[in-house]
């Protein structure tokens, strides 16, 4: 019984991850931007990948830059996905 629950949970997590990542631009399409005063990751995601799901783009920015939290500082350089 416990093994069945574990397998179902693992499968569910994998499916959610696959569908969520499909909305952000492909891995190879990136650029480096400098954070503007008052800008947020959400704003950067909308500016740089306007046709994509902002949540997925923010997650990709956090992962690509090794950010411990989804916050940024003015002047900080970030690798971000783009629409190509």
Buried (B, 14 or more C-beta within 10 A) or exposed (E): EEEEEEEEEEEEEEEEEEEEEEBBBEEEBBEEBEBEEEBEBBBBBBBBBEEBBBEBBBBBBBEBBEBEEEEBEEEEEBEBBBEE
